[in-house]
Amino acid sequence: MATTDLPADDPRHGSTAGKSAGCDCFACRVAESAWARNRTRKIAYGVWAPWVDAEPVRQHLLHLRKHGIGRAQVAKLSGLHEATVNTILRPRPGSTQPPPHVRPETAAAILAVQPTLDNVADAASVDATCTLRKLRALVAQGHTVRDLGRRLPMHEDAAYRLVSRGTRCTALVARATRDIFSELWDVRPEGREHDRARRMAAARGWAPPGAWEDIDDPADRPKLSGPRCAVVDEAKVWRATGGERIDLTPRERRMAVDILTRQRRTAEEIADVLGISERRVVSNRTRARRVAA
């Protein structure tokens, strides 16, 4: 009768792991023999690769770290133990260099983790460039910072600070902003507070959603004719030229003045229609000619 050092209900019975643990039962001996035959066959065909180069895996881990995905998060996403990930980066006891080789399945699991925003841990700090662009674009569209702050997973005061001068934010906030922007980028709210938001965005040079070719590309730049330009609501402009009293942005007012000028209206008539002074009419005509030039 075969002897064994493992309990009868140990799940390692019948595997090479059981044999490695000292089990000498029939099932473990069969598993070890099958593994040895498979190894011999692969060596004969030149496909035996129990190890692969660890350097590409190590560089990938460092690349993930730059994007806010640390070792614990990599272990969680890859299904590996955190100690396994740590071993690839750190020298083993008694050595000054990290291991040169790693198991193929371990390498495949780690290389499958990509540096996307969805893979970053909620509390991890990420660059806020694209998040700021989206929040400011929504403000330029007329959404108030207060309303946006209520929808973000952060205190309202923190939302004001982020929109004004933020450089970093959590991945949770970045993902929430991405979802809010996807929902509201083409929604233009109306009302006094929304008009104020648009004027503030125009004064600060914040580009609206339509000014971006790819707002998620850090190298992209908004397509505006000037740093203080904001999106033009042509419907509002035409309503204003018809005599309706509407708050217009500087660019919209210049457009309205230009339309009425083309209708051969005098400065006095234009001022009366738009509810502004004749001096401002003349000033807007001058600026409109400069922009056109």
C-alpha positions in Angstrom: 0.0 0.0 0.0 1.4 3.4 -1.0 2.2 5.9 1.6 1.5 9.6 1.4 2.3 12.7 3.5 -0.9 14.5 2.4 -4.4 14.1 3.9 -6.8 12.0 1.9 -9.1 14.9 1.1 -6.2 17.2 -0.1 -7.1 18.6 -3.6 -3.5 18.2 -4.8 -3.9 14.5 -5.1 -3.6 13.4 -8.7 -1.4 16.3 -9.8 2.2 17.2 -10.0 1.6 19.6 -7.1 0.8 16.6 -5.0 3.9 14.8 -6.0 6.0 17.9 -5.3 4.5 18.0 -1.8 5.7 14.5 -1.1 2.7 12.4 -2.0 3.6 9.0 -3.4 0.1 7.7 -4.2 -0.7 6.1 -7.6 -2.6 9.1 -9.0 0.2 11.6 -8.2 2.8 9.2 -9.8 0.7 9.0 -12.9 0.4 12.8 -13.1 4.1 13.3 -12.7 4.9 10.7 -15.4 2.4 12.4 -17.8 4.1 15.7 -17.2 7.5 14.3 -17.8 6.4 12.7 -21.1 4.9 16.0 -22.2 8.1 17.8 -21.3 10.3 15.3 -23.2 8.0 15.6 -26.3 8.1 19.4 -26.3 11.9 19.5 -25.9 12.2 17.1 -28.9 10.0 19.4 -31.0 11.8 22.5 -29.8 8.7 24.1 -28.2 9.6 23.7 -24.6 9.4 27.1 -23.0 8.8 27.0 -19.2 10.2 30.5 -18.9 10.1 33.7 -20.9 12.1 36.9 -20.6 10.9 39.0 -17.7 12.2 42.4 -19.0 9.2 43.2 -21.3 6.9 42.3 -18.4 8.8 44.5 -16.0 8.7 47.5 -18.5 5.0 47.0 -18.9 4.5 47.2 -15.2 6.5 50.4 -15.0 4.4 51.8 -17.9 1.2 50.9 -16.1 2.5 52.6 -12.9 2.9 55.9 -14.9 -0.8 55.7 -15.8 -1.8 55.2 -12.2 -2.1 51.4 -12.2 -0.1 50.1 -9.3 1.0 46.6 -8.4 -2.0 45.8 -6.2 -4.4 46.9 -9.0 -2.4 44.9 -11.6 -2.7 41.8 -9.4 -6.4 42.4 -9.0 -7.0 42.8 -12.8 -4.7 39.9 -13.8 -5.9 37.4 -11.2 -2.4 37.0 -9.8 -1.2 37.2 -6.3 0.3 40.6 -5.4 3.5 38.8 -4.3 4.0 37.4 -7.8 3.8 40.9 -9.3 6.2 42.2 -6.6 8.7 39.4 -7.4 9.0 40.6 -11.0 10.0 44.1 -9.9 12.2 43.4 -6.9 15.4 41.4 -6.5 15.0 38.1 -4.7 16.7 37.6 -1.3 20.4 37.3 -1.7 20.4 38.8 -5.2 20.9 42.4 -6.5 18.9 42.0 -9.7 15.3 41.2 -10.3 14.6 37.7 -11.8 15.5 37.4 -15.5 12.7 35.0 -16.3 9.0 34.6 -15.6 6.4 31.9 -16.3 4.6 32.4 -19.7 1.1 32.4 -18.1 2.2 35.0 -15.6 3.6 37.2 -18.4 0.5 36.8 -20.5 -1.8 37.8 -17.6 0.2 40.9 -16.8 0.7 42.0 -20.5 -3.1 41.7 -20.9 -3.6 44.6 -18.5 -3.9 47.8 -20.5 -3.3 51.4 -19.2 -7.0 52.5 -19.7 -8.9 54.8 -17.4 -11.3 52.0 -16.5 -8.4 49.9 -15.2 -7.2 52.6 -12.7 -8.2 52.2 -9.1 -10.9 54.6 -7.9 -8.8 56.5 -5.5 -5.7 56.6 -7.7 -4.5 60.1 -8.8 -4.5 60.7 -12.5 -3.7 63.7 -14.8 -6.7 66.0 -15.0 -6.0 67.6 -18.4 -8.8 65.8 -20.3 -11.1 66.0 -17.3 -10.7 69.7 -17.1 -11.3 70.1 -20.8 -14.6 68.3 -20.5 -15.8 70.2 -17.4 -14.8 73.6 -18.9 -16.4 72.7 -22.2 -19.7 71.9 -20.4 -19.5 75.3 -18.6 -18.9 76.9 -22.0 -22.0 75.1 -23.1 -24.0 76.7 -20.2 -23.9 74.1 -17.5 -23.0 75.7 -14.2 -20.2 74.4 -12.0 -22.7 74.0 -9.2 -24.8 71.6 -11.2 -21.8 69.7 -12.4 -20.4 69.4 -8.9 -23.6 67.9 -7.7 -23.2 65.1 -10.2 -19.6 64.4 -9.5 -18.4 62.1 -6.7 -16.8 65.0 -4.8 -17.7 68.0 -2.6 -19.1 71.0 -4.5 -16.2 73.2 -3.2 -13.7 70.7 -4.5 -15.4 70.8 -7.9 -15.0 74.5 -8.1 -11.3 74.2 -7.3 -10.9 71.4 -9.8 -12.5 73.4 -12.6 -10.6 76.6 -11.7 -7.1 75.4 -11.3 -6.9 71.6 -10.9 -4.1 69.5 -12.3 -4.8 66.1 -10.7 -8.0 64.2 -9.8 -9.0 60.7 -8.8 -9.8 58.1 -11.4 -13.3 57.9 -10.0 -13.9 61.6 -10.8 -12.3 61.3 -14.2 -14.6 58.4 -15.1 -17.7 60.3 -13.8 -16.7 63.4 -15.8 -16.3 61.2 -18.9 -19.9 59.9 -18.5 -21.3 63.3 -17.7 -19.7 64.8 -20.8 -21.0 62.0 -23.0 -24.5 62.8 -21.7 -24.5 66.6 -21.8 -22.0 67.7 -24.5 -24.7 68.6 -26.9 -27.2 69.9 -24.3 -27.4 73.7 -24.2 -29.5 74.8 -21.1 -31.2 78.2 -21.1 -31.6 80.7 -18.3 -29.8 83.5 -16.6 -27.4 81.4 -14.6 -26.6 79.4 -17.7 -25.9 82.6 -19.7 -23.6 83.7 -16.9 -21.8 80.3 -17.1 -21.3 80.9 -20.8 -20.0 84.4 -20.3 -17.6 83.3 -17.6 -16.3 80.5 -19.9 -15.9 83.0 -22.7 -14.0 85.4 -20.5 -11.6 82.6 -19.4 -11.1 81.2 -22.9 -12.7 77.9 -22.2 -13.4 76.0 -25.4 -16.9 74.5 -26.0 -17.3 70.9 -27.0 -17.6 71.6 -30.7 -14.2 73.3 -30.8 -12.4 70.0 -30.1 -11.4 67.5 -32.7 -10.6 64.9 -30.1 -11.0 66.2 -26.6 -9.3 63.1 -25.1 -6.1 63.6 -27.1 -3.6 65.6 -25.0 -2.0 66.9 -28.2 -5.3 68.3 -29.6 -6.0 72.0 -29.5 -9.4 73.7 -29.7 -10.3 75.3 -33.1 -11.1 78.9 -32.1 -10.4 82.2 -33.7 -9.4 83.8 -30.5 -8.7 82.9 -26.8 -11.9 84.6 -25.6 -14.2 83.1 -28.3 -17.2 81.0 -27.2 -19.7 78.9 -29.1 -22.2 80.9 -31.2 -25.9 80.2 -30.8 -27.2 81.4 -34.2 -30.8 81.0 -33.2 -30.3 83.5 -30.3 -28.5 85.9 -32.7 -31.4 85.9 -35.1 -33.9 86.4 -32.4 -31.8 89.3 -31.1 -31.7 90.9 -34.6 -35.5 90.7 -34.6 -35.6 92.9 -31.5 -35.9 90.3 -28.7 -33.9 91.2 -25.6 -31.5 88.3 -25.1 -28.1 88.1 -23.3 -25.5 87.6 -26.0 -21.9 86.6 -25.7 -19.3 89.1 -27.2 -19.0 86.9 -30.3 -22.7 86.6 -30.7 -23.2 90.4 -30.3 -20.5 91.0 -33.0 -22.4 88.6 -35.3 -25.7 90.4 -34.6 -24.1 93.8 -35.3 -22.7 92.4 -38.6 -26.0 91.0 -39.7 -27.8 94.3 -39.0 -25.0 96.3 -40.7 -25.4 94.2 -43.9 -29.1 95.1 -43.7 -27.9 98.7 -44.1 -29.1 99.7 -40.6 -27.6 102.8 -39.0 -25.6 102.6 -35.8 -28.5 104.3 -34.0 -31.0 101.7 -35.3 -28.7 98.8 -34.4 -28.2 100.1 -30.9 -32.0 100.4 -30.5 -32.6 96.8 -31.8 -30.0 95.2 -29.6 -30.4 97.4 -26.6 -26.8 98.6 -26.5 -25.1 102.0 -27.0 -24.0 103.4 -30.4 -20.5 103.4 -29.1 -20.6 99.7 -28.5 -22.1 99.2 -32.0 -19.1 101.0 -33.5 -16.7 99.0 -31.4 -18.3 95.7 -32.4 -18.1 96.6 -36.1 -14.4 97.3 -35.7 -13.8 94.0 -33.9 -15.8 92.1 -36.5 -13.7 93.6 -39.3 -10.5 92.6 -37.5 -11.7 89.0 -37.0 -12.8 88.8 -40.7 -9.3 90.1 -41.7 
